Amino acid sequence: MKKPTHYLWKSDFQTQTDYLNTKRKYTDLGFRVVTYQDSQKENDIHKGLKELIKNHYANKTN
């Protein structure tokens, strides 16, 4: 069975320690944690993921 995924935005945390404690909390609960470092939380995550896949595919075909 796959682990559920929890998404964090690095910009939501004041310090690296706060971020690491939160990440550890979700990891200990059994989540796979994905961190976005250069995006605002208000952006549509699905749109961003689609673009990421599209760019990856385009790079593979060139």
All heavy atoms as TSV, in Angstrom:
chain	resi	resn	atom	element	x	y	z
A	1	MET	N	N	0.836	-1.171	0.000
A	1	MET	CA	C	0.000	0.000	0.000
A	1	MET	C	C	0.893	1.251	0.000
A	1	MET	O	O	1.895	1.317	0.688
A	1	MET	CB	C	-0.904	-0.005	1.225
A	1	MET	CG	C	-1.847	1.154	1.223
A	1	MET	SD	S	-2.672	1.384	2.799
A	1	MET	CE	C	-4.223	0.638	2.529
A	2	LYS	N	N	0.511	2.234	-0.772
A	2	LYS	CA	C	1.277	3.484	-0.851
A	2	LYS	C	C	1.016	4.345	0.370
A	2	LYS	O	O	-0.049	4.316	0.964
A	2	LYS	CB	C	0.857	4.272	-2.081
A	2	LYS	CG	C	1.279	3.654	-3.380
A	2	LYS	CD	C	0.890	4.581	-4.507
A	2	LYS	CE	C	1.290	4.011	-5.830
A	2	LYS	NZ	N	0.926	4.903	-6.927
A	3	LYS	N	N	2.028	5.145	0.710
A	3	LYS	CA	C	1.872	6.107	1.791
A	3	LYS	C	C	1.095	7.308	1.276
A	3	LYS	O	O	1.274	7.716	0.132
A	3	LYS	CB	C	3.238	6.597	2.270
A	3	LYS	CG	C	4.040	5.593	3.016
A	3	LYS	CD	C	5.332	6.245	3.488
A	3	LYS	CE	C	6.109	5.325	4.363
A	3	LYS	NZ	N	7.304	5.990	4.899
A	4	PRO	N	N	0.269	7.910	2.117
A	4	PRO	CA	C	-0.382	9.158	1.715
A	4	PRO	C	C	0.659	10.276	1.670
A	4	PRO	O	O	1.683	10.211	2.351
A	4	PRO	CB	C	-1.409	9.409	2.817
A	4	PRO	CG	C	-0.924	8.631	3.990
A	4	PRO	CD	C	-0.140	7.469	3.441
A	5	THR	N	N	0.406	11.277	0.855
A	5	THR	CA	C	1.346	12.379	0.678
A	5	THR	C	C	0.809	13.629	1.354
A	5	THR	O	O	-0.368	13.954	1.237
A	5	THR	CB	C	1.570	12.662	-0.817
A	5	THR	OG1	O	2.056	11.465	-1.421
A	5	THR	CG2	C	2.574	13.770	-1.029
A	6	HIS	N	N	1.685	14.325	2.049
A	6	HIS	CA	C	1.343	15.611	2.648
A	6	HIS	C	C	2.278	16.658	2.046
A	6	HIS	O	O	3.482	16.439	1.967
A	6	HIS	CB	C	1.503	15.572	4.170
A	6	HIS	CG	C	1.056	16.827	4.827
A	6	HIS	ND1	N	-0.271	17.133	5.010
A	6	HIS	CD2	C	1.749	17.877	5.326
A	6	HIS	CE1	C	-0.374	18.304	5.594
A	6	HIS	NE2	N	0.836	18.779	5.788
A	7	TYR	N	N	1.725	17.784	1.629
A	7	TYR	CA	C	2.506	18.841	0.982
A	7	TYR	C	C	2.773	19.979	1.960
A	7	TYR	O	O	1.873	20.419	2.663
A	7	TYR	CB	C	1.763	19.382	-0.238
A	7	TYR	CG	C	1.529	18.319	-1.277
A	7	TYR	CD1	C	0.343	17.609	-1.314
A	7	TYR	CD2	C	2.517	18.011	-2.203
A	7	TYR	CE1	C	0.139	16.620	-2.260
A	7	TYR	CE2	C	2.321	17.025	-3.150
A	7	TYR	CZ	C	1.129	16.331	-3.174
A	7	TYR	OH	O	0.932	15.350	-4.103
A	8	LEU	N	N	4.014	20.437	1.989
A	8	LEU	CA	C	4.402	21.587	2.795
A	8	LEU	C	C	4.983	22.659	1.891
A	8	LEU	O	O	5.621	22.349	0.888
A	8	LEU	CB	C	5.473	21.192	3.822
A	8	LEU	CG	C	5.103	20.192	4.894
A	8	LEU	CD1	C	6.328	19.847	5.734
A	8	LEU	CD2	C	4.001	20.723	5.777
A	9	TRP	N	N	4.762	23.913	2.269
A	9	TRP	CA	C	5.395	25.031	1.576
A	9	TRP	C	C	6.447	25.599	2.506
A	9	TRP	O	O	6.151	25.989	3.635
A	9	TRP	CB	C	4.369	26.100	1.224
A	9	TRP	CG	C	3.639	25.790	-0.025
A	9	TRP	CD1	C	3.884	26.305	-1.262
A	9	TRP	CD2	C	2.550	24.877	-0.190
A	9	TRP	NE1	N	3.015	25.775	-2.186
A	9	TRP	CE2	C	2.184	24.893	-1.553
A	9	TRP	CE3	C	1.856	24.053	0.672
A	9	TRP	CZ2	C	1.159	24.118	-2.055
A	9	TRP	CZ3	C	0.827	23.271	0.164
A	9	TRP	CH2	C	0.494	23.316	-1.187
A	10	LYS	N	N	7.680	25.627	2.034
A	10	LYS	CA	C	8.806	26.093	2.853
A	10	LYS	C	C	8.580	27.518	3.343
A	10	LYS	O	O	8.969	27.866	4.453
A	10	LYS	CB	C	10.085	25.995	2.021
A	10	LYS	CG	C	11.332	26.228	2.777
A	10	LYS	CD	C	11.797	24.978	3.454
A	10	LYS	CE	C	13.142	25.194	4.065
A	10	LYS	NZ	N	13.979	24.075	4.070
A	11	SER	N	N	7.909	28.334	2.534
A	11	SER	CA	C	7.694	29.737	2.896
A	11	SER	C	C	6.724	29.906	4.073
A	11	SER	O	O	6.617	30.995	4.625
A	11	SER	CB	C	7.178	30.522	1.691
A	11	SER	OG	O	5.955	29.967	1.241
A	12	ASP	N	N	6.036	28.852	4.482
A	12	ASP	CA	C	5.113	28.925	5.619
A	12	ASP	C	C	5.834	28.912	6.972
A	12	ASP	O	O	5.210	29.145	7.995
A	12	ASP	CB	C	4.126	27.756	5.598
A	12	ASP	CG	C	3.056	27.915	4.537
A	12	ASP	OD1	O	2.949	29.004	3.952
A	12	ASP	OD2	O	2.329	26.941	4.303
A	13	PHE	N	N	7.125	28.626	6.979
A	13	PHE	CA	C	7.846	28.450	8.232
A	13	PHE	C	C	8.849	29.575	8.451
A	13	PHE	O	O	9.552	29.987	7.538
A	13	PHE	CB	C	8.569	27.095	8.241
A	13	PHE	CG	C	7.608	25.944	8.094
A	13	PHE	CD1	C	7.358	25.390	6.852
A	13	PHE	CD2	C	6.941	25.452	9.190
A	13	PHE	CE1	C	6.457	24.357	6.700
A	13	PHE	CE2	C	6.032	24.410	9.059
A	13	PHE	CZ	C	5.788	23.853	7.809
A	14	GLN	N	N	8.908	30.042	9.693
A	14	GLN	CA	C	9.824	31.128	10.056
A	14	GLN	C	C	11.264	30.639	10.149
A	14	GLN	O	O	12.189	31.367	9.812
A	14	GLN	CB	C	9.410	31.739	11.401
A	14	GLN	CG	C	8.067	32.404	11.377
A	14	GLN	CD	C	8.052	33.638	10.497
A	14	GLN	OE1	O	9.032	34.368	10.429
A	14	GLN	NE2	N	6.963	33.862	9.803
A	15	THR	N	N	11.457	29.407	10.634
A	15	THR	CA	C	12.811	28.889	10.821
A	15	THR	C	C	12.915	27.478	10.235
A	15	THR	O	O	11.911	26.792	10.031
A	15	THR	CB	C	13.197	28.820	12.309
A	15	THR	OG1	O	12.370	27.848	12.961
A	15	THR	CG2	C	13.052	30.174	13.000
A	16	GLN	N	N	14.134	27.065	10.000
A	16	GLN	CA	C	14.407	25.715	9.519
A	16	GLN	C	C	13.967	24.684	10.560
A	16	GLN	O	O	13.464	23.627	10.218
A	16	GLN	CB	C	15.910	25.577	9.214
A	16	GLN	CG	C	16.324	24.221	8.714
A	16	GLN	CD	C	15.878	23.964	7.276
A	16	GLN	OE1	O	15.360	24.832	6.590
A	16	GLN	NE2	N	16.097	22.748	6.836
A	17	THR	N	N	14.135	25.006	11.836
A	17	THR	CA	C	13.740	24.099	12.918
A	17	THR	C	C	12.235	23.857	12.900
A	17	THR	O	O	11.784	22.713	13.065
A	17	THR	CB	C	14.179	24.670	14.286
A	17	THR	OG1	O	15.578	24.900	14.256
A	17	THR	CG2	C	13.845	23.719	15.409
A	18	ASP	N	N	11.445	24.921	12.710
A	18	ASP	CA	C	9.988	24.768	12.629
A	18	ASP	C	C	9.608	23.844	11.481
A	18	ASP	O	O	8.756	22.967	11.624
A	18	ASP	CB	C	9.302	26.122	12.427
A	18	ASP	CG	C	9.384	27.012	13.643
A	18	ASP	OD1	O	9.662	26.508	14.751
A	18	ASP	OD2	O	9.182	28.233	13.472
A	19	TYR	N	N	10.249	24.067	10.345
A	19	TYR	CA	C	9.981	23.236	9.169
A	19	TYR	C	C	10.326	21.771	9.445
A	19	TYR	O	O	9.530	20.870	9.174
A	19	TYR	CB	C	10.770	23.759	7.967
A	19	TYR	CG	C	10.913	22.744	6.876
A	19	TYR	CD1	C	9.825	22.390	6.088
A	19	TYR	CD2	C	12.123	22.096	6.653
A	19	TYR	CE1	C	9.950	21.426	5.100
A	19	TYR	CE2	C	12.254	21.142	5.666
A	19	TYR	CZ	C	11.161	20.811	4.897
A	19	TYR	OH	O	11.282	19.849	3.938
A	20	LEU	N	N	11.520	21.522	9.995
A	20	LEU	CA	C	11.953	20.148	10.246
A	20	LEU	C	C	11.066	19.443	11.267
A	20	LEU	O	O	10.760	18.259	11.118
A	20	LEU	CB	C	13.410	20.123	10.698
A	20	LEU	CG	C	14.432	20.506	9.635
A	20	LEU	CD1	C	15.823	20.596	10.249
A	20	LEU	CD2	C	14.408	19.531	8.475
A	21	ASN	N	N	10.631	20.164	12.301
A	21	ASN	CA	C	9.731	19.570	13.296
A	21	ASN	C	C	8.392	19.186	12.680
A	21	ASN	O	O	7.864	18.113	12.960
A	21	ASN	CB	C	9.514	20.526	14.468
A	21	ASN	CG	C	10.733	20.640	15.350
A	21	ASN	OD1	O	11.583	19.757	15.365
A	21	ASN	ND2	N	10.832	21.744	16.082
A	22	THR	N	N	7.862	20.046	11.831
A	22	THR	CA	C	6.594	19.748	11.172
A	22	THR	C	C	6.743	18.583	10.205
A	22	THR	O	O	5.907	17.671	10.176
A	22	THR	CB	C	6.068	20.989	10.431
A	22	THR	OG1	O	5.917	22.049	11.362
A	22	THR	CG2	C	4.736	20.701	9.757
A	23	LYS	N	N	7.818	18.589	9.443
A	23	LYS	CA	C	8.065	17.492	8.499
A	23	LYS	C	C	8.205	16.169	9.253
A	23	LYS	O	O	7.627	15.160	8.857
A	23	LYS	CB	C	9.328	17.778	7.684
A	23	LYS	CG	C	9.626	16.707	6.675
A	23	LYS	CD	C	10.850	17.039	5.854
A	23	LYS	CE	C	11.139	15.904	4.884
A	23	LYS	NZ	N	12.322	16.157	4.093
A	24	ARG	N	N	8.945	16.177	10.326
A	24	ARG	CA	C	9.137	14.967	11.132
A	24	ARG	C	C	7.810	14.472	11.704
A	24	ARG	O	O	7.539	13.270	11.746
A	24	ARG	CB	C	10.128	15.238	12.258
A	24	ARG	CG	C	10.559	13.987	12.996
A	24	ARG	CD	C	11.643	14.241	14.039
A	24	ARG	NE	N	12.792	14.941	13.477
A	24	ARG	CZ	C	13.179	16.164	13.832
A	24	ARG	NH1	N	12.528	16.832	14.760
A	24	ARG	NH2	N	14.227	16.724	13.270
A	25	LYS	N	N	6.958	15.404	12.127
A	25	LYS	CA	C	5.649	15.035	12.677
A	25	LYS	C	C	4.842	14.242	11.646
A	25	LYS	O	O	4.305	13.176	11.956
A	25	LYS	CB	C	4.878	16.292	13.097
A	25	LYS	CG	C	3.469	16.004	13.594
A	25	LYS	CD	C	2.748	17.265	14.013
A	25	LYS	CE	C	2.240	18.002	12.814
A	25	LYS	NZ	N	1.365	19.129	13.112
A	26	TYR	N	N	4.787	14.744	10.415
A	26	TYR	CA	C	4.013	14.052	9.385
A	26	TYR	C	C	4.676	12.751	8.938
A	26	TYR	O	O	4.001	11.771	8.663
A	26	TYR	CB	C	3.766	14.971	8.188
A	26	TYR	CG	C	2.720	16.015	8.502
A	26	TYR	CD1	C	3.063	17.349	8.673
A	26	TYR	CD2	C	1.386	15.661	8.639
A	26	TYR	CE1	C	2.116	18.298	8.982
A	26	TYR	CE2	C	0.425	16.607	8.952
A	26	TYR	CZ	C	0.790	17.920	9.123
A	26	TYR	OH	O	-0.159	18.852	9.436
A	27	THR	N	N	5.993	12.738	8.894
A	27	THR	CA	C	6.714	11.518	8.537
A	27	THR	C	C	6.462	10.431	9.579
A	27	THR	O	O	6.217	9.271	9.236
A	27	THR	CB	C	8.220	11.795	8.408
A	27	THR	OG1	O	8.411	12.820	7.435
A	27	THR	CG2	C	8.981	10.558	7.977
A	28	ASP	N	N	6.491	10.800	10.850
A	28	ASP	CA	C	6.235	9.843	11.927
A	28	ASP	C	C	4.807	9.305	11.892
A	28	ASP	O	O	4.545	8.190	12.353
A	28	ASP	CB	C	6.509	10.476	13.295
A	28	ASP	CG	C	7.990	10.725	13.547
A	28	ASP	OD1	O	8.834	10.207	12.775
A	28	ASP	OD2	O	8.296	11.459	14.513
A	29	LEU	N	N	3.879	10.089	11.344
A	29	LEU	CA	C	2.492	9.629	11.209
A	29	LEU	C	C	2.297	8.725	9.996
A	29	LEU	O	O	1.202	8.225	9.763
A	29	LEU	CB	C	1.549	10.837	11.101
A	29	LEU	CG	C	1.378	11.648	12.381
A	29	LEU	CD1	C	0.601	12.935	12.087
A	29	LEU	CD2	C	0.657	10.820	13.438
A	30	GLY	N	N	3.357	8.530	9.202
A	30	GLY	CA	C	3.291	7.634	8.059
A	30	GLY	C	C	3.099	8.311	6.717
A	30	GLY	O	O	2.868	7.640	5.719
A	31	PHE	N	N	3.194	9.633	6.674
A	31	PHE	CA	C	3.048	10.360	5.425
A	31	PHE	C	C	4.373	10.446	4.682
A	31	PHE	O	O	5.438	10.461	5.282
A	31	PHE	CB	C	2.567	11.800	5.677
A	31	PHE	CG	C	1.126	11.901	6.058
A	31	PHE	CD1	C	0.740	11.819	7.387
A	31	PHE	CD2	C	0.158	12.080	5.088
A	31	PHE	CE1	C	-0.581	11.919	7.743
A	31	PHE	CE2	C	-1.174	12.191	5.442
A	31	PHE	CZ	C	-1.549	12.107	6.773
A	32	ARG	N	N	4.282	10.516	3.376
A	32	ARG	CA	C	5.404	10.913	2.534
A	32	ARG	C	C	5.272	12.419	2.419
A	32	ARG	O	O	4.206	12.935	2.088
A	32	ARG	CB	C	5.273	10.266	1.157
A	32	ARG	CG	C	6.383	10.599	0.206
A	32	ARG	CD	C	6.178	9.873	-1.101
A	32	ARG	NE	N	5.135	10.528	-1.864
A	32	ARG	CZ	C	5.340	11.206	-2.980
A	32	ARG	NH1	N	6.547	11.292	-3.487
A	32	ARG	NH2	N	4.356	11.777	-3.607
A	33	VAL	N	N	6.330	13.162	2.712
A	33	VAL	CA	C	6.259	14.623	2.753
A	33	VAL	C	C	6.957	15.210	1.537
A	33	VAL	O	O	8.106	14.896	1.255
A	33	VAL	CB	C	6.876	15.175	4.055
A	33	VAL	CG1	C	6.852	16.693	4.059
A	33	VAL	CG2	C	6.138	14.630	5.267
A	34	VAL	N	N	6.237	16.064	0.821
A	34	VAL	CA	C	6.778	16.787	-0.328
A	34	VAL	C	C	6.806	18.265	0.045
A	34	VAL	O	O	5.823	18.796	0.552
A	34	VAL	CB	C	5.901	16.574	-1.578
A	34	VAL	CG1	C	6.379	17.435	-2.730
A	34	VAL	CG2	C	5.865	15.113	-1.958
A	35	THR	N	N	7.943	18.906	-0.210
A	35	THR	CA	C	8.090	20.317	0.149
A	35	THR	C	C	8.278	21.163	-1.102
A	35	THR	O	O	9.129	20.873	-1.931
A	35	THR	CB	C	9.309	20.518	1.074
A	35	THR	OG1	O	9.150	19.690	2.222
A	35	THR	CG2	C	9.433	21.969	1.509
A	36	TYR	N	N	7.463	22.199	-1.206
A	36	TYR	CA	C	7.612	23.177	-2.285
A	36	TYR	C	C	8.404	24.345	-1.740
A	36	TYR	O	O	8.087	24.886	-0.688
A	36	TYR	CB	C	6.246	23.656	-2.779
A	36	TYR	CG	C	5.493	22.564	-3.481
A	36	TYR	CD1	C	4.515	21.841	-2.817
A	36	TYR	CD2	C	5.784	22.239	-4.788
A	36	TYR	CE1	C	3.842	20.817	-3.463
A	36	TYR	CE2	C	5.118	21.223	-5.433
A	36	TYR	CZ	C	4.140	20.513	-4.759
A	36	TYR	OH	O	3.489	19.505	-5.391
A	37	GLN	N	N	9.452	24.733	-2.456
A	37	GLN	CA	C	10.328	25.774	-1.951
A	37	GLN	C	C	10.183	27.102	-2.670
A	37	GLN	O	O	10.556	28.124	-2.128
A	37	GLN	CB	C	11.779	25.307	-2.056
A	37	GLN	CG	C	12.025	24.099	-1.190
A	37	GLN	CD	C	13.486	23.717	-1.157
A	37	GLN	OE1	O	14.361	24.524	-1.411
A	37	GLN	NE2	N	13.743	22.484	-0.829
A	38	ASP	N	N	9.648	27.110	-3.862
A	38	ASP	CA	C	9.643	28.351	-4.630
A	38	ASP	C	C	8.262	28.706	-5.159
A	38	ASP	O	O	8.124	29.284	-6.208
A	38	ASP	CB	C	10.620	28.262	-5.798
A	38	ASP	CG	C	10.271	27.127	-6.753
A	38	ASP	OD1	O	9.386	26.324	-6.419
A	38	ASP	OD2	O	10.878	27.057	-7.826
A	39	SER	N	N	7.254	28.379	-4.410
A	39	SER	CA	C	5.893	28.634	-4.861
A	39	SER	C	C	5.062	29.176	-3.705
A	39	SER	O	O	5.361	28.931	-2.547
A	39	SER	CB	C	5.273	27.335	-5.381
A	39	SER	OG	O	3.937	27.525	-5.714
A	40	GLN	N	N	4.032	29.915	-4.048
A	40	GLN	CA	C	3.114	30.404	-3.029
A	40	GLN	C	C	2.010	29.371	-2.805
A	40	GLN	O	O	1.560	28.716	-3.735
A	40	GLN	CB	C	2.497	31.737	-3.452
A	40	GLN	CG	C	3.509	32.849	-3.574
A	40	GLN	CD	C	4.242	33.090	-2.274
A	40	GLN	OE1	O	3.638	33.137	-1.216
A	40	GLN	NE2	N	5.546	33.228	-2.348
A	41	LYS	N	N	1.567	29.249	-1.589
A	41	LYS	CA	C	0.559	28.263	-1.220
A	41	LYS	C	C	-0.755	28.480	-1.989
A	41	LYS	O	O	-1.487	27.540	-2.249
A	41	LYS	CB	C	0.305	28.340	0.283
A	41	LYS	CG	C	-0.464	27.198	0.832
A	41	LYS	CD	C	-0.491	27.260	2.347
A	41	LYS	CE	C	-1.121	26.022	2.899
A	41	LYS	NZ	N	-1.022	25.948	4.339
A	42	GLU	N	N	-1.046	29.700	-2.365
A	42	GLU	CA	C	-2.309	30.010	-3.028
A	42	GLU	C	C	-2.355	29.515	-4.476
A	42	GLU	O	O	-3.404	29.456	-5.086
A	42	GLU	CB	C	-2.572	31.522	-3.011
A	42	GLU	CG	C	-2.802	32.085	-1.627
A	42	GLU	CD	C	-1.512	32.299	-0.850
A	42	GLU	OE1	O	-0.462	32.519	-1.475
A	42	GLU	OE2	O	-1.558	32.227	0.373
A	43	ASN	N	N	-1.202	29.188	-5.054
A	43	ASN	CA	C	-1.173	28.714	-6.432
A	43	ASN	C	C	-1.853	27.353	-6.542
A	43	ASN	O	O	-1.836	26.561	-5.612
A	43	ASN	CB	C	0.259	28.612	-6.939
A	43	ASN	CG	C	0.895	29.967	-7.124
A	43	ASN	OD1	O	0.211	30.976	-7.106
A	43	ASN	ND2	N	2.193	29.990	-7.289
A	44	ASP	N	N	-2.432	27.076	-7.700
A	44	ASP	CA	C	-3.098	25.804	-7.941
A	44	ASP	C	C	-2.054	24.701	-8.064
A	44	ASP	O	O	-1.286	24.663	-9.023
A	44	ASP	CB	C	-3.943	25.904	-9.210
A	44	ASP	CG	C	-4.711	24.632	-9.508
A	44	ASP	OD1	O	-4.725	23.720	-8.651
A	44	ASP	OD2	O	-5.305	24.545	-10.595
A	45	ILE	N	N	-2.025	23.805	-7.112
A	45	ILE	CA	C	-1.006	22.764	-7.072
A	45	ILE	C	C	-1.115	21.817	-8.274
A	45	ILE	O	O	-0.118	21.349	-8.810
A	45	ILE	CB	C	-1.065	21.996	-5.738
A	45	ILE	CG1	C	0.183	21.153	-5.560
A	45	ILE	CG2	C	-2.314	21.154	-5.634
A	45	ILE	CD1	C	0.330	20.572	-4.183
A	46	HIS	N	N	-2.331	21.544	-8.708
A	46	HIS	CA	C	-2.522	20.625	-9.827
A	46	HIS	C	C	-1.973	21.211	-11.124
A	46	HIS	O	O	-1.361	20.502	-11.916
A	46	HIS	CB	C	-4.001	20.265	-9.976
A	46	HIS	CG	C	-4.545	19.587	-8.764
A	46	HIS	ND1	N	-4.170	18.325	-8.389
A	46	HIS	CD2	C	-5.410	20.007	-7.816
A	46	HIS	CE1	C	-4.782	17.990	-7.284
A	46	HIS	NE2	N	-5.536	18.993	-6.904
A	47	LYS	N	N	-2.164	22.492	-11.306
A	47	LYS	CA	C	-1.624	23.164	-12.487
A	47	LYS	C	C	-0.093	23.098	-12.480
A	47	LYS	O	O	0.533	22.821	-13.497
A	47	LYS	CB	C	-2.098	24.613	-12.513
A	47	LYS	CG	C	-1.699	25.364	-13.740
A	47	LYS	CD	C	-2.282	26.770	-13.703
A	47	LYS	CE	C	-1.875	27.560	-14.912
A	47	LYS	NZ	N	-2.380	28.935	-14.855
A	48	GLY	N	N	0.500	23.346	-11.312
A	48	GLY	CA	C	1.948	23.280	-11.194
A	48	GLY	C	C	2.491	21.887	-11.464
A	48	GLY	O	O	3.509	21.721	-12.139
A	49	LEU	N	N	1.823	20.868	-10.955
A	49	LEU	CA	C	2.267	19.490	-11.182
A	49	LEU	C	C	2.148	19.100	-12.653
A	49	LEU	O	O	3.025	18.423	-13.192
A	49	LEU	CB	C	1.474	18.521	-10.307
A	49	LEU	CG	C	1.781	18.597	-8.815
A	49	LEU	CD1	C	0.814	17.722	-8.029
A	49	LEU	CD2	C	3.202	18.195	-8.533
A	50	LYS	N	N	1.088	19.533	-13.307
A	50	LYS	CA	C	0.924	19.248	-14.738
A	50	LYS	C	C	2.053	19.876	-15.549
A	50	LYS	O	O	2.597	19.258	-16.462
A	50	LYS	CB	C	-0.433	19.767	-15.237
A	50	LYS	CG	C	-1.598	18.927	-14.789
A	50	LYS	CD	C	-2.904	19.534	-15.278
A	50	LYS	CE	C	-4.095	18.821	-14.680
A	50	LYS	NZ	N	-5.360	19.445	-15.082
A	51	GLU	N	N	2.416	21.114	-15.207
A	51	GLU	CA	C	3.508	21.791	-15.912
A	51	GLU	C	C	4.837	21.091	-15.667
A	51	GLU	O	O	5.651	20.952	-16.579
A	51	GLU	CB	C	3.592	23.256	-15.496
A	51	GLU	CG	C	2.443	24.106	-15.994
A	51	GLU	CD	C	2.350	24.131	-17.518
A	51	GLU	OE1	O	3.409	24.241	-18.190
A	51	GLU	OE2	O	1.235	24.026	-18.032
A	52	LEU	N	N	5.053	20.649	-14.444
A	52	LEU	CA	C	6.280	19.927	-14.114
A	52	LEU	C	C	6.401	18.654	-14.946
A	52	LEU	O	O	7.452	18.362	-15.516
A	52	LEU	CB	C	6.292	19.583	-12.620
A	52	LEU	CG	C	7.483	18.788	-12.125
A	52	LEU	CD1	C	8.725	19.669	-12.127
A	52	LEU	CD2	C	7.214	18.258	-10.735
A	53	ILE	N	N	5.316	17.896	-15.048
A	53	ILE	CA	C	5.315	16.660	-15.840
A	53	ILE	C	C	5.521	16.973	-17.312
A	53	ILE	O	O	6.297	16.304	-17.994
A	53	ILE	CB	C	4.005	15.878	-15.606
A	53	ILE	CG1	C	3.980	15.367	-14.165
A	53	ILE	CG2	C	3.858	14.736	-16.601
A	53	ILE	CD1	C	2.643	14.848	-13.710
A	54	LYS	N	N	4.847	18.013	-17.798
A	54	LYS	CA	C	5.002	18.407	-19.197
A	54	LYS	C	C	6.449	18.780	-19.508
A	54	LYS	O	O	7.010	18.356	-20.511
A	54	LYS	CB	C	4.083	19.600	-19.503
A	54	LYS	CG	C	3.235	19.406	-20.725
A	54	LYS	CD	C	2.518	20.628	-21.224
A	54	LYS	CE	C	1.735	21.415	-20.246
A	54	LYS	NZ	N	0.949	22.486	-20.876
A	55	ASN	N	N	7.073	19.562	-18.629
A	55	ASN	CA	C	8.468	19.964	-18.833
A	55	ASN	C	C	9.397	18.764	-18.777
A	55	ASN	O	O	10.338	18.665	-19.561
A	55	ASN	CB	C	8.886	21.000	-17.793
A	55	ASN	CG	C	8.231	22.333	-18.016
A	55	ASN	OD1	O	7.729	22.622	-19.098
A	55	ASN	ND2	N	8.201	23.151	-16.982
A	56	HIS	N	N	9.153	17.854	-17.870
A	56	HIS	CA	C	9.982	16.655	-17.754
A	56	HIS	C	C	9.869	15.809	-19.023
A	56	HIS	O	O	10.871	15.346	-19.557
A	56	HIS	CB	C	9.555	15.842	-16.533
A	56	HIS	CG	C	10.338	14.578	-16.364
A	56	HIS	ND1	N	11.638	14.583	-15.931
A	56	HIS	CD2	C	10.003	13.288	-16.589
A	56	HIS	CE1	C	12.070	13.332	-15.886
A	56	HIS	NE2	N	11.104	12.538	-16.283
A	57	TYR	N	N	8.665	15.649	-19.505
A	57	TYR	CA	C	8.442	14.865	-20.727
A	57	TYR	C	C	9.110	15.526	-21.920
A	57	TYR	O	O	9.751	14.862	-22.749
A	57	TYR	CB	C	6.944	14.685	-20.981
A	57	TYR	CG	C	6.646	13.863	-22.200
A	57	TYR	CD1	C	6.842	12.496	-22.185
A	57	TYR	CD2	C	6.206	14.461	-23.383
A	57	TYR	CE1	C	6.598	11.719	-23.319
A	57	TYR	CE2	C	5.961	13.705	-24.505
A	57	TYR	CZ	C	6.153	12.348	-24.474
A	57	TYR	OH	O	5.916	11.605	-25.594
A	58	ALA	N	N	9.002	16.851	-22.012
A	58	ALA	CA	C	9.611	17.593	-23.126
A	58	ALA	C	C	11.143	17.425	-23.103
A	58	ALA	O	O	11.758	17.284	-24.151
A	58	ALA	CB	C	9.224	19.058	-23.062
A	59	ASN	N	N	11.727	17.448	-21.929
A	59	ASN	CA	C	13.181	17.282	-21.808
A	59	ASN	C	C	13.609	15.871	-22.188
A	59	ASN	O	O	14.695	15.683	-22.712
A	59	ASN	CB	C	13.650	17.617	-20.394
A	59	ASN	CG	C	13.582	19.103	-20.098
A	59	ASN	OD1	O	13.589	19.919	-21.000
A	59	ASN	ND2	N	13.490	19.433	-18.825
A	60	LYS	N	N	12.789	14.890	-21.920
A	60	LYS	CA	C	13.121	13.506	-22.245
A	60	LYS	C	C	13.051	13.234	-23.746
A	60	LYS	O	O	13.776	12.408	-24.247
A	60	LYS	CB	C	12.143	12.546	-21.539
A	60	LYS	CG	C	12.351	12.426	-20.073
A	60	LYS	CD	C	13.199	11.261	-19.882
A	60	LYS	CE	C	13.080	10.616	-18.565
A	60	LYS	NZ	N	14.185	9.743	-18.349
A	61	THR	N	N	12.181	13.928	-24.461
A	61	THR	CA	C	11.992	13.688	-25.889
A	61	THR	C	C	12.977	14.471	-26.744
A	61	THR	O	O	13.059	14.244	-27.940
A	61	THR	CB	C	10.545	14.025	-26.327
A	61	THR	OG1	O	10.266	15.375	-26.007
A	61	THR	CG2	C	9.561	13.105	-25.621
A	62	ASN	N	N	13.692	15.416	-26.176
A	62	ASN	CA	C	14.669	16.218	-26.937
A	62	ASN	C	C	16.004	15.561	-26.992
A	62	ASN	O	O	16.485	14.841	-26.307
A	62	ASN	CB	C	14.825	17.611	-26.325
A	62	ASN	CG	C	13.570	18.428	-26.547
A	62	ASN	OD1	O	12.821	18.173	-27.471
A	62	ASN	ND2	N	13.357	19.397	-25.690
